[in-house]
Amino acid sequence: MSKKNTTYNQITAKMIIVILLITLALAFAYTEYIKRDVIINLAKVDAKKTSRLVFESMYSAMQKGWNKDDIQEVIHRLNKVDENLEINVYRSEKVAEIFGDIENDRLVRTTNERVKSTFNGQETLDIVNSDIIKYYFPVIANDKCKSCHTNAVAGDVLGVININYPITDLKISLNDMINLFLIFIVCFSIIIFILLFLNFNKYLLAPINNFIKTANIIKKSTDIKQRVTIDHDINEIQSMQVIFNEMLDSIEHQFYYDHLTGLKNRRALLEDLDDPKDLLFMIINIDKFEQINNLYGDEVGDKILLEYKNKFKELLPSTAILYKMHADEFGVVSHGTLDLEEFENIASYIISHLGKYEFKVSDEKTIFINLTIGISHGTTLLLPNADMALKLAKKDKKHYLTYTEEMRSLKDYENRLSWTQRLMRAIDDDKIVPLFQPIFDCNTMKIIKYEALMRIKSEDNDFIAPIHFLDISKENKIYSKLTLIMLQKTFAICKETDYKFSINLTKDDMLNSEIIVFIENEFKKSDFASNITFEILESEGISDYDEIINFITIVKKYGATISIDDFGTGYSSFEHLLKLNFDYLKIDSSMIKNIDKDEKSQLVTKTIVEFAKKIGVKTIAEFVSSKNILSKVQEFDIDYAQGYYLGEPTSLDEKK
């Protein structure tokens, strides 16, 4: 049986009813207390006054010499004043001894406990019910009384006046009424506060806090597949939960599903492929879809995609999952229910049914659409492998291909071949250019020279760094041509300016006779060699020192200087390096980039700086990428610094 839900309106109504009942109960109890207090105090006062009036009336009569019958007549007449008022007077034994006893007085003195108590000198108030009280007033003798009551002494009780007093018309004072109202309001407010706090905390604050905590967990985990689940019987909280979860459903659907086809999208595919299971995957590409879309418009393109989705659903087995990827691509995943041969048969089946699909653009126009499929299998790299198979299938004019390891080797070969062709075009189109990064004096923070860095200028006017093509250029014997271009362009700029430049050379460059001849001829023609520093890559591990020393001797003869680059990598043999007669030592970036926080980098750097100072060469820190690193470089007394914090590589035109 399902638990019945409630609402905040119902909770509020329940609280109000409970508060009202409790408050009314308290008010009733307090009213009864006030009523009894009034009876005890106010009614007693009135009764006492009446009793004294009765006594004074009787005393006046006795002074005039009235006998007991006269006194009884006075009492009888007083009882007629108010039909609800009853007055009785009982004489004591001492009064009876002198003036004679009355039978009723004797009976009451011996049988009525209230009268007995009053004869002992105590005022007595007896509350009979909510309408009547009985008050017993002792008449106590004083010195005046002894003139008549010769047998009495002061303090003796000579009689008891009993008044049966009505309290139906008793009025409560204004102060009492105000106080009662104030107490009622205070009690009501306190009870409301307590109940509101307890109930709102239980039914409102606690559920909302739980709701917020759960929502925050979902937000922090960035897993939009989670849902809020709070076990609570409040309709409003459940409505919030439903709305929030429906919102997450909507976001998840937009995040993981293609809005046109309703299929899972590429993002969902990537997450599903991330599961390390043995899977089969295919990419189905609609050939020349972009051209069709451009020619006939998005509306026709959308109709084609929807029609293909429906056709694929009909042809694929129920165990396969269809995805919508890029504009012209669908993906299919099979989770182990098929083997590779069966999966390839499905691809062949799709091609045979839809490979030459006729789509009617209008009554007069029909277009034929082709498909190409790339297949991959395994636990990793399913998407890139299928994409590679797809591209090769298009290139080879095949309907579908399944990825093999040979394709990866072929792809690498094509990549190298593509870069080789691109490098050759860059050389022919004069796209090999130097960019210049400033080198600063660490003391004056002024630029002392620029390092020439090789780049390829792309068609988009971007600059491509050597990391993308350096190894390929060396494999294909192109690197020496690139070095010659860099030398030619840097030397040309150096001749026209007062700037100093440093240029990187590999050991192969320094052993290349064409490069050596070019440098020497240029130095002979113009007097600019003193503005050139050649940076030798120590990280390459120099083995033929005699040939390198020969190169250094030639260039230094004209005034050029030598810098050992990347010092701190390779084998860094101090003994061999001392043979090279160098002028600068450039500390490797692996040391400098962590020098502000790594103690080992600091220790090695200090050792290099001390070594350089002892042999009389200047030090250069590269990869200075922050203020903290620059501060450490200056602290360690390194002479020069360069890096992106100080200046990026740019053309000299931008520096003017």
ROBATI-7921 format. One record per residue (C-alpha): residue in one letter; x, y, z; residue number from 1. Coordinates in Angstrom, 1 decimal. Example, Ala and Ser with C-alpha at 12.3 -4.5 7.8 and 13.67 -1.06 7.14 Angstrom:
BEGIN
residu:u:v:w:num
A:12.3:-4.5:7.8:1
S:13.7:-1.1:7.1:2
This chain:
BEGIN
residu:u:v:w:num
M:0.0:0.0:0.0:1
S:1.5:3.3:-1.0:2
K:2.1:6.0:1.6:3
K:-0.2:8.9:1.3:4
N:1.5:12.2:0.5:5
T:0.8:15.5:2.2:6
T:1.3:19.2:1.3:7
Y:2.6:22.3:3.1:8
N:-1.0:23.6:3.2:9
Q:-2.1:20.5:5.1:10
I:1.0:20.7:7.4:11
T:0.2:24.4:8.1:12
A:-3.5:23.7:8.8:13
K:-2.5:20.8:11.2:14
M:0.0:23.1:13.0:15
I:-2.6:25.9:13.4:16
I:-5.2:23.5:14.8:17
V:-2.7:21.9:17.2:18
I:-1.5:25.3:18.3:19
L:-5.0:26.6:18.8:20
L:-6.1:23.6:20.8:21
I:-3.0:23.8:23.0:22
T:-3.4:27.5:23.5:23
L:-7.1:27.2:24.3:24
A:-6.4:24.5:26.8:25
L:-3.7:26.7:28.5:26
A:-6.1:29.7:28.4:27
F:-8.9:27.7:30.0:28
A:-6.6:26.4:32.7:29
Y:-5.3:29.9:33.4:30
T:-8.9:31.3:33.4:31
E:-9.9:28.7:36.0:32
Y:-6.9:29.7:38.0:33
I:-7.7:33.4:37.8:34
K:-11.4:32.7:38.6:35
R:-10.5:30.8:41.8:36
D:-8.0:33.4:42.8:37
V:-10.7:36.1:42.4:38
I:-13.1:34.1:44.5:39
I:-10.6:33.5:47.2:40
N:-9.4:37.1:47.3:41
L:-12.0:39.5:45.9:42
A:-15.0:37.6:47.2:43
K:-13.5:37.2:50.6:44
V:-12.9:41.0:50.8:45
D:-16.5:41.7:49.9:46
A:-17.8:39.1:52.4:47
K:-15.6:40.5:55.1:48
K:-16.9:44.0:54.5:49
T:-20.5:42.7:54.7:50
S:-19.8:40.8:57.9:51
R:-18.4:43.9:59.5:52
L:-21.5:45.9:58.5:53
V:-23.6:43.2:60.0:54
F:-21.6:43.3:63.2:55
E:-21.7:47.1:63.5:56
S:-25.5:47.0:63.0:57
M:-25.9:44.5:65.7:58
Y:-23.4:46.3:68.0:59
S:-25.4:49.6:67.6:60
A:-28.6:47.7:68.5:61
M:-27.0:46.1:71.6:62
Q:-25.7:49.5:72.8:63
K:-29.4:50.7:72.8:64
G:-30.3:47.8:75.0:65
W:-32.0:45.5:72.5:66
N:-32.5:42.0:73.6:67
K:-31.8:38.8:71.6:68
D:-35.2:38.9:69.9:69
D:-34.5:42.4:68.7:70
I:-31.1:41.3:67.3:71
Q:-32.8:38.3:65.5:72
E:-35.2:40.8:63.9:73
V:-32.3:42.8:62.7:74
I:-30.7:39.7:61.1:75
H:-34.0:38.7:59.6:76
R:-34.4:42.2:58.0:77
L:-30.8:42.0:56.6:78
N:-31.6:38.7:54.9:79
K:-34.4:40.4:53.0:80
V:-32.0:42.9:51.3:81
D:-30.9:40.3:48.7:82
E:-32.6:37.0:48.1:83
N:-29.3:35.4:47.2:84
L:-27.6:36.7:50.4:85
E:-27.9:34.6:53.6:86
I:-26.7:35.9:57.0:87
N:-26.4:33.8:60.1:88
V:-25.1:34.9:63.5:89
Y:-24.0:32.4:66.2:90
R:-23.2:33.5:69.7:91
S:-20.5:32.0:71.8:92
E:-20.9:30.1:75.1:93
K:-19.6:33.2:77.0:94
V:-22.3:35.4:75.5:95
A:-25.0:32.7:76.3:96
E:-23.9:32.6:79.9:97
I:-24.9:36.3:80.4:98
F:-27.7:36.8:77.9:99
G:-29.1:33.3:77.5:100
D:-28.4:30.6:74.9:101
I:-30.3:29.9:71.7:102
E:-30.9:26.3:70.7:103
N:-29.7:26.7:67.1:104
D:-26.5:28.4:68.2:105
R:-25.7:25.5:70.5:106
L:-26.3:23.0:67.8:107
V:-24.1:24.8:65.2:108
R:-21.3:25.3:67.7:109
T:-21.1:21.6:68.3:110
T:-21.7:20.2:64.8:111
N:-20.4:22.7:62.2:112
E:-16.6:22.3:61.8:113
R:-16.3:25.6:60.0:114
V:-18.0:27.4:62.9:115
K:-15.8:25.5:65.4:116
S:-12.7:26.7:63.5:117
T:-13.9:30.2:63.4:118
F:-14.6:30.3:67.2:119
N:-10.9:29.6:67.4:120
G:-10.2:33.0:65.9:121
Q:-9.7:32.0:62.2:122
E:-11.5:33.5:59.2:123
T:-12.8:30.7:57.1:124
L:-13.8:30.7:53.4:125
D:-15.7:27.7:52.1:126
I:-16.2:27.5:48.3:127
V:-19.4:25.5:47.9:128
N:-19.5:25.6:44.1:129
S:-18.9:28.0:41.2:130
D:-21.9:30.2:42.4:131
I:-21.9:30.3:46.2:132
I:-19.3:30.8:48.9:133
K:-19.7:30.6:52.7:134
Y:-17.7:33.0:54.7:135
Y:-17.3:32.7:58.5:136
F:-16.2:35.9:60.3:137
P:-15.1:35.8:64.0:138
V:-16.4:38.6:66.3:139
I:-13.4:39.2:68.6:140
A:-13.8:41.0:71.9:141
N:-12.0:44.3:72.7:142
D:-11.9:46.5:75.8:143
K:-15.3:48.2:74.9:144
C:-17.0:44.8:74.8:145
K:-16.0:44.0:78.4:146
S:-18.5:46.6:79.7:147
C:-21.4:44.3:78.6:148
H:-19.6:41.0:78.4:149
T:-18.1:41.0:81.8:150
N:-17.0:37.3:81.6:151
A:-14.9:37.9:78.4:152
V:-11.4:39.2:78.0:153
A:-9.9:41.0:74.9:154
G:-9.3:38.5:72.1:155
D:-12.1:36.1:73.0:156
V:-14.4:35.2:70.1:157
L:-17.8:36.4:71.1:158
G:-19.6:35.2:68.0:159
V:-19.4:34.1:64.4:160
I:-21.1:35.8:61.5:161
N:-21.8:33.4:58.6:162
I:-22.5:34.9:55.2:163
N:-23.6:32.7:52.2:164
Y:-22.4:34.9:49.4:165
P:-23.4:34.7:45.7:166
I:-20.4:35.1:43.2:167
T:-22.3:34.9:39.9:168
D:-22.0:38.6:39.3:169
L:-18.4:38.9:40.5:170
K:-16.3:41.2:38.2:171
I:-12.6:40.7:37.3:172
S:-10.5:43.8:37.4:173
L:-9.2:45.5:34.2:174
N:-5.6:44.7:35.1:175
D:-6.4:41.0:35.5:176
M:-8.1:41.0:32.1:177
I:-5.1:42.7:30.4:178
N:-2.7:40.4:32.1:179
L:-4.7:37.4:31.0:180
F:-4.7:38.6:27.4:181
L:-0.9:39.3:27.4:182
I:-0.2:35.9:28.9:183
F:-2.4:34.3:26.3:184
I:-0.5:36.1:23.5:185
V:2.9:35.2:24.9:186
C:2.0:31.6:25.3:187
F:0.4:31.5:21.8:188
S:3.6:33.0:20.3:189
I:6.0:30.7:22.1:190
I:4.0:27.6:21.1:191
I:3.8:28.8:17.4:192
F:7.6:29.4:17.3:193
I:8.4:26.0:18.8:194
L:6.0:24.1:16.5:195
L:7.0:26.1:13.5:196
F:10.7:25.5:14.2:197
L:10.2:21.8:14.8:198
N:7.8:21.2:11.9:199
F:9.4:23.5:9.3:200
N:12.8:21.9:10.1:201
K:11.4:18.5:9.7:202
Y:9.2:19.1:6.7:203
L:10.8:22.0:4.9:204
L:14.4:22.8:5.9:205
A:15.7:19.3:6.2:206
P:14.2:18.1:2.9:207
I:15.4:21.2:1.1:208
N:18.9:20.9:2.6:209
N:19.0:17.2:1.5:210
F:17.9:18.3:-1.9:211
I:20.6:20.9:-2.2:212
K:23.3:18.5:-0.9:213
T:22.3:15.9:-3.5:214
A:22.2:18.6:-6.3:215
N:25.7:19.8:-5.3:216
I:27.0:16.2:-5.4:217
I:25.7:15.9:-8.9:218
K:27.2:19.3:-9.9:219
K:30.6:18.5:-8.4:220
S:30.8:15.1:-10.0:221
T:29.9:16.5:-13.4:222
D:27.9:13.3:-13.9:223
I:24.6:14.5:-15.4:224
K:23.4:10.9:-15.4:225
Q:22.8:11.0:-11.7:226
R:19.4:11.9:-10.3:227
V:18.0:13.4:-7.1:228
T:16.3:10.7:-5.0:229
I:14.9:12.0:-1.6:230
D:12.5:9.7:0.3:231
H:9.9:12.3:1.5:232
D:6.2:12.4:1.5:233
I:5.8:16.2:0.9:234
N:4.2:16.9:-2.4:235
E:6.1:20.2:-3.0:236
I:9.5:18.5:-2.3:237
Q:8.5:15.6:-4.6:238
S:7.5:18.1:-7.3:239
M:10.8:19.9:-7.0:240
Q:12.6:16.6:-7.3:241
V:10.5:15.6:-10.3:242
I:11.1:19.0:-12.0:243
F:14.9:18.9:-11.2:244
N:15.2:15.4:-12.5:245
E:13.2:16.2:-15.6:246
M:15.5:19.2:-16.2:247
L:18.6:16.8:-15.9:248
D:16.8:14.4:-18.3:249
S:16.5:17.3:-20.7:250
I:20.1:18.4:-20.3:251
E:21.3:14.9:-20.6:252
H:19.3:14.4:-23.7:253
Q:20.7:17.5:-25.3:254
F:24.2:16.6:-24.1:255
Y:24.2:13.0:-25.3:256
Y:21.6:13.0:-28.2:257
D:21.5:14.4:-31.6:258
H:18.7:16.9:-31.8:259
L:17.7:16.0:-35.4:260
T:17.8:12.2:-35.4:261
G:17.2:11.5:-31.7:262
L:20.2:9.1:-31.8:263
K:23.0:9.1:-29.3:264
N:25.7:11.6:-30.4:265
R:29.5:11.5:-30.7:266
R:29.9:12.5:-27.1:267
A:27.9:9.5:-25.9:268
L:29.8:7.3:-28.4:269
L:33.2:8.4:-26.9:270
E:32.0:7.5:-23.4:271
D:30.6:4.2:-24.5:272
L:33.9:3.3:-26.3:273
D:35.8:4.3:-23.2:274
D:34.6:1.0:-21.6:275
P:37.5:-1.4:-22.0:276
K:35.6:-4.2:-23.6:277
D:36.2:-6.0:-26.9:278
L:33.9:-4.2:-29.3:279
L:33.2:-3.9:-33.0:280
F:32.7:-0.4:-34.4:281
M:32.0:1.0:-37.8:282
I:31.7:4.6:-39.2:283
I:29.2:5.0:-42.0:284
N:30.0:8.1:-44.1:285
I:27.6:9.7:-46.7:286
D:29.8:10.5:-49.6:287
K:29.8:14.2:-50.8:288
F:27.1:15.1:-48.3:289
E:28.5:18.6:-47.8:290
Q:28.2:19.3:-51.5:291
I:24.6:18.0:-51.5:292
N:23.8:20.1:-48.5:293
N:25.3:23.2:-50.1:294
L:23.5:22.6:-53.4:295
Y:20.0:21.7:-52.1:296
G:20.0:23.3:-48.7:297
D:19.8:22.2:-45.1:298
E:16.2:21.1:-45.3:299
V:17.0:18.5:-48.0:300
G:20.2:17.5:-46.0:301
D:18.1:16.9:-42.9:302
K:15.6:14.8:-44.8:303
I:18.5:12.6:-46.1:304
L:19.9:12.1:-42.6:305
L:16.5:11.2:-41.2:306
E:15.8:8.8:-44.0:307
Y:19.2:7.1:-43.6:308
K:18.6:6.8:-39.9:309
N:15.4:4.9:-40.5:310
K:17.0:2.7:-43.2:311
F:20.0:1.9:-40.9:312
K:17.6:1.0:-38.1:313
E:15.8:-1.5:-40.4:314
L:19.1:-3.1:-41.7:315
L:21.0:-3.3:-38.4:316
P:20.5:-6.1:-35.9:317
S:18.7:-5.2:-32.7:318
T:21.9:-5.8:-30.6:319
A:23.8:-3.0:-32.5:320
I:23.6:0.6:-31.3:321
L:23.3:3.4:-33.9:322
Y:24.9:6.8:-33.2:323
K:24.8:10.1:-35.1:324
M:28.3:11.5:-35.3:325
H:29.4:14.4:-37.5:326
A:27.1:16.0:-40.1:327
D:27.6:13.2:-42.7:328
E:28.6:10.2:-40.4:329
F:26.8:7.6:-38.4:330
G:28.5:5.1:-35.9:331
V:27.5:1.6:-35.1:332
V:28.7:-0.4:-32.0:333
S:28.3:-4.1:-31.4:334
H:29.0:-5.4:-27.8:335
G:30.3:-8.9:-28.4:336
T:27.1:-10.5:-29.9:337
L:28.7:-10.6:-33.4:338
D:32.2:-11.7:-34.6:339
L:34.2:-9.6:-37.0:340
E:33.2:-11.6:-40.1:341
E:29.5:-11.1:-39.3:342
F:30.1:-7.4:-38.7:343
E:31.8:-7.1:-42.0:344
N:28.8:-8.9:-43.6:345
I:26.5:-6.3:-42.1:346
A:28.7:-3.5:-43.6:347
S:28.4:-5.3:-47.0:348
Y:24.7:-5.7:-46.5:349
I:24.3:-2.0:-45.9:350
I:26.3:-1.1:-48.9:351
S:24.4:-3.5:-51.2:352
H:21.0:-2.0:-50.1:353
L:22.0:1.7:-49.7:354
G:25.3:2.0:-51.6:355
K:23.5:3.6:-54.6:356
Y:20.5:5.1:-52.8:357
E:18.1:7.2:-54.8:358
F:16.7:10.2:-53.1:359
K:14.0:12.3:-54.6:360
V:14.7:16.0:-54.1:361
S:11.6:16.9:-56.0:362
D:9.2:15.4:-58.6:363
E:11.7:16.3:-61.3:364
K:15.0:15.8:-59.5:365
T:16.5:12.6:-58.1:366
I:20.1:12.3:-56.7:367
F:22.2:9.2:-56.1:368
I:24.0:8.9:-52.8:369
N:26.9:6.6:-52.0:370
L:28.2:5.3:-48.7:371
T:31.7:4.4:-47.4:372
I:32.3:2.4:-44.2:373
G:35.4:2.1:-42.0:374
I:35.5:-0.8:-39.4:375
S:37.6:-1.3:-36.3:376
H:37.7:-3.9:-33.5:377
G:39.3:-4.4:-30.1:378
T:39.4:-2.5:-26.8:379
T:41.2:0.8:-27.6:380
L:41.5:3.4:-30.4:381
L:38.3:2.2:-32.1:382
L:37.3:5.6:-33.3:383
P:40.6:6.7:-34.8:384
N:41.3:3.3:-36.3:385
A:37.8:3.2:-37.9:386
D:38.4:6.7:-39.2:387
M:41.7:5.7:-40.7:388
A:40.1:2.7:-42.4:389
L:37.3:5.0:-43.7:390
K:39.8:7.4:-45.2:391
L:41.8:4.7:-46.8:392
A:38.6:3.1:-48.2:393
K:37.7:6.5:-49.8:394
K:41.2:6.9:-51.2:395
D:41.2:3.4:-52.6:396
K:37.6:3.7:-53.9:397
K:36.4:0.8:-51.8:398
H:33.0:0.5:-50.2:399
Y:34.4:-0.5:-46.8:400
L:37.6:-1.5:-45.1:401
T:38.5:-3.0:-41.8:402
Y:41.5:-1.5:-39.9:403
T:44.7:-3.5:-39.7:404
E:48.1:-2.6:-38.1:405
E:49.6:-2.2:-41.6:406
M:47.3:0.8:-42.0:407
R:49.0:2.5:-39.1:408
S:52.5:2.0:-40.6:409
L:51.1:3.2:-43.9:410
K:49.6:6.3:-42.2:411
D:52.9:7.1:-40.5:412
Y:54.6:6.8:-43.9:413
E:52.0:9.0:-45.5:414
N:52.5:11.6:-42.7:415
R:56.3:11.6:-43.2:416
L:55.8:11.8:-47.0:417
S:53.3:14.7:-46.5:418
W:55.7:16.6:-44.3:419
T:58.6:16.0:-46.7:420
Q:56.5:17.4:-49.6:421
R:55.3:20.3:-47.4:422
L:58.9:21.2:-46.4:423
M:60.0:21.1:-50.0:424
R:57.1:23.4:-51.0:425
A:58.1:25.7:-48.1:426
I:61.6:25.9:-49.3:427
D:60.5:26.5:-52.9:428
D:57.9:29.2:-51.8:429
D:60.4:30.9:-49.5:430
K:58.3:30.1:-46.4:431
I:61.2:29.2:-44.1:432
V:61.6:32.3:-41.9:433
P:63.5:33.2:-38.8:434
L:61.8:34.6:-35.7:435
F:63.8:36.3:-33.0:436
Q:63.6:35.9:-29.3:437
P:65.3:38.6:-27.1:438
I:68.1:37.7:-24.7:439
F:68.3:40.1:-21.7:440
D:71.2:41.1:-19.4:441
C:70.0:40.1:-15.9:442
N:71.6:43.1:-14.3:443
T:70.5:45.9:-16.6:444
M:67.4:44.1:-18.0:445
K:68.4:45.4:-21.5:446
I:68.4:43.3:-24.7:447
I:71.9:42.3:-25.6:448
K:71.1:40.0:-28.6:449
Y:68.4:37.9:-30.3:450
E:68.2:34.2:-30.9:451
A:67.1:33.3:-34.4:452
L:64.5:30.5:-34.4:453
M:63.4:28.6:-37.4:454
R:59.7:28.6:-38.4:455
I:57.5:27.7:-41.4:456
K:55.0:30.4:-42.4:457
S:51.7:28.7:-43.2:458
E:49.1:29.8:-45.6:459
D:47.1:31.2:-42.7:460
N:50.1:33.3:-41.7:461
D:50.7:31.1:-38.6:462
F:54.2:30.0:-37.7:463
I:54.9:26.3:-37.4:464
A:57.6:25.3:-34.9:465
P:60.4:22.8:-35.8:466
I:59.1:20.2:-33.3:467
H:56.6:19.2:-36.1:468
F:59.1:18.7:-38.9:469
L:62.7:18.7:-37.5:470
D:63.1:14.9:-37.3:471
I:61.5:14.3:-40.7:472
S:63.8:16.9:-42.3:473
K:66.9:15.1:-40.8:474
E:65.6:11.7:-42.0:475
N:65.1:13.1:-45.5:476
K:68.5:15.0:-45.7:477
I:66.6:18.3:-45.9:478
Y:67.8:19.8:-42.6:479
S:71.1:21.2:-44.1:480
K:69.0:23.2:-46.6:481
L:66.9:24.7:-43.8:482
T:70.1:25.6:-41.9:483
L:71.5:27.4:-45.0:484
I:68.3:29.4:-45.4:485
M:68.4:30.4:-41.7:486
L:72.0:31.5:-42.0:487
Q:71.3:33.4:-45.2:488
K:68.3:35.3:-43.8:489
T:69.9:36.0:-40.4:490
F:73.2:37.2:-41.9:491
A:71.3:39.5:-44.3:492
I:69.4:41.1:-41.4:493
C:72.6:41.3:-39.3:494
K:74.4:43.2:-42.1:495
E:71.6:45.8:-42.1:496
T:71.2:46.4:-38.4:497
D:73.3:46.8:-35.2:498
Y:71.6:43.8:-33.6:499
K:73.6:40.8:-32.4:500
F:72.2:37.3:-33.2:501
S:72.7:33.7:-32.1:502
I:72.0:30.8:-34.4:503
N:71.6:27.1:-33.6:504
L:73.9:24.6:-35.3:505
T:73.9:20.9:-35.0:506
K:77.0:18.8:-35.1:507
D:76.1:17.8:-38.7:508
D:75.9:21.4:-39.6:509
M:79.4:22.0:-38.3:510
L:80.7:19.0:-40.3:511
N:78.9:20.1:-43.5:512
S:81.4:21.6:-45.9:513
E:78.8:23.6:-47.8:514
I:77.7:25.3:-44.6:515
I:81.3:26.0:-43.5:516
V:82.2:27.5:-46.9:517
F:79.1:29.7:-46.9:518
I:79.8:31.0:-43.4:519
E:83.5:31.7:-44.1:520
N:82.7:33.5:-47.4:521
E:80.1:35.7:-45.7:522
F:82.5:36.6:-42.9:523
K:85.2:37.5:-45.5:524
K:82.8:39.7:-47.5:525
S:81.4:41.8:-44.5:526
D:82.6:42.7:-41.1:527
F:79.7:41.4:-39.0:528
A:81.1:38.2:-37.5:529
S:81.4:39.7:-34.1:530
N:77.7:40.1:-33.9:531
I:77.1:36.4:-34.5:532
T:77.1:33.6:-31.9:533
F:76.8:30.0:-32.9:534
E:74.9:27.8:-30.4:535
I:76.1:24.2:-30.4:536
L:73.6:21.6:-29.2:537
E:75.4:19.8:-26.4:538
S:72.4:17.5:-26.0:539
E:73.3:15.8:-29.2:540
G:76.4:14.2:-27.6:541
I:79.5:15.4:-29.6:542
S:81.9:12.5:-30.4:543
D:84.2:14.0:-33.1:544
Y:85.7:16.9:-31.2:545
D:88.5:17.5:-33.7:546
E:86.1:18.4:-36.5:547
I:84.0:20.6:-34.1:548
I:87.1:22.3:-32.8:549
N:88.1:23.0:-36.5:550
F:84.8:24.7:-37.1:551
I:85.0:26.8:-33.9:552
T:88.6:27.8:-34.8:553
I:87.5:29.0:-38.3:554
V:84.5:31.2:-37.0:555
K:86.3:32.6:-34.0:556
K:89.1:33.7:-36.3:557
Y:86.6:36.2:-37.8:558
G:85.3:37.3:-34.3:559
A:82.2:35.1:-33.9:560
T:81.5:33.6:-30.5:561
I:80.4:30.1:-29.4:562
S:77.6:29.1:-27.0:563
I:77.0:25.6:-25.7:564
D:73.2:25.1:-25.9:565
D:71.1:22.9:-23.6:566
F:73.9:22.5:-21.1:567
G:72.8:20.1:-18.4:568
T:71.5:17.4:-20.7:569
G:73.4:14.7:-22.6:570
Y:76.5:13.5:-20.9:571
S:77.8:17.1:-20.1:572
S:81.4:16.1:-19.8:573
F:83.3:19.1:-18.5:574
E:86.6:17.7:-19.6:575
H:85.5:17.5:-23.3:576
L:83.7:20.8:-23.3:577
L:86.7:22.6:-22.2:578
K:88.4:21.7:-25.5:579
L:85.7:23.7:-27.4:580
N:86.9:27.2:-26.5:581
F:83.3:28.5:-26.0:582
D:82.1:31.9:-24.7:583
Y:78.6:31.2:-23.4:584
L:77.0:28.4:-21.5:585
K:73.2:28.2:-22.0:586
I:71.6:26.3:-19.1:587
D:69.0:23.8:-20.2:588
S:65.3:24.6:-19.8:589
S:64.8:21.4:-17.7:590
M:66.8:23.1:-15.0:591
I:65.4:26.6:-15.3:592
K:61.7:25.8:-15.5:593
N:61.7:24.4:-12.0:594
I:64.4:26.5:-10.4:595
D:61.9:28.5:-8.3:596
K:60.7:25.4:-6.4:597
D:63.0:22.4:-7.0:598
E:66.0:22.1:-4.8:599
K:67.8:19.7:-7.1:600
S:67.5:22.1:-10.1:601
Q:68.8:24.9:-7.9:602
L:71.8:22.8:-6.8:603
V:72.7:21.8:-10.4:604
T:72.3:25.3:-11.6:605
K:74.5:26.7:-8.9:606
T:77.2:24.2:-9.8:607
I:77.0:25.1:-13.5:608
V:77.2:28.8:-12.7:609
E:80.3:28.3:-10.5:610
F:81.9:26.2:-13.2:611
A:81.3:28.8:-15.8:612
K:82.7:31.6:-13.7:613
K:85.9:29.6:-13.0:614
I:86.5:29.1:-16.7:615
G:85.6:32.7:-17.6:616
V:82.4:32.1:-19.7:617
K:79.0:33.8:-19.4:618
T:75.8:31.9:-18.5:619
I:72.4:32.2:-20.2:620
A:69.1:30.9:-18.7:621
E:66.5:29.8:-21.2:622
F:62.8:29.1:-20.5:623
V:62.3:32.0:-18.1:624
S:58.5:31.8:-18.0:625
S:57.6:33.7:-14.8:626
K:58.7:36.5:-12.4:627
N:59.7:33.9:-9.7:628
I:62.0:32.1:-12.1:629
L:63.6:35.4:-13.2:630
S:64.2:36.3:-9.6:631
K:65.9:33.0:-8.9:632
V:68.0:33.4:-12.1:633
Q:69.1:36.9:-10.9:634
E:69.7:35.5:-7.4:635
F:72.1:32.8:-8.7:636
D:74.1:35.5:-10.6:637
I:73.3:34.1:-14.1:638
D:74.4:36.7:-16.7:639
Y:71.7:36.5:-19.3:640
A:68.1:35.3:-19.6:641
Q:65.5:34.6:-22.2:642
G:62.0:33.1:-22.3:643
Y:58.3:33.9:-22.9:644
Y:58.1:36.0:-19.7:645
L:60.6:38.3:-21.1:646
G:59.7:38.1:-24.8:647
E:58.2:35.8:-27.4:648
P:59.8:35.0:-30.8:649
T:58.6:37.6:-33.3:650
S:59.8:39.1:-36.5:651
L:62.1:42.1:-36.2:652
D:59.5:44.3:-37.9:653
E:57.3:43.9:-34.8:654
K:60.2:45.0:-32.6:655
K:60.8:48.3:-34.3:656
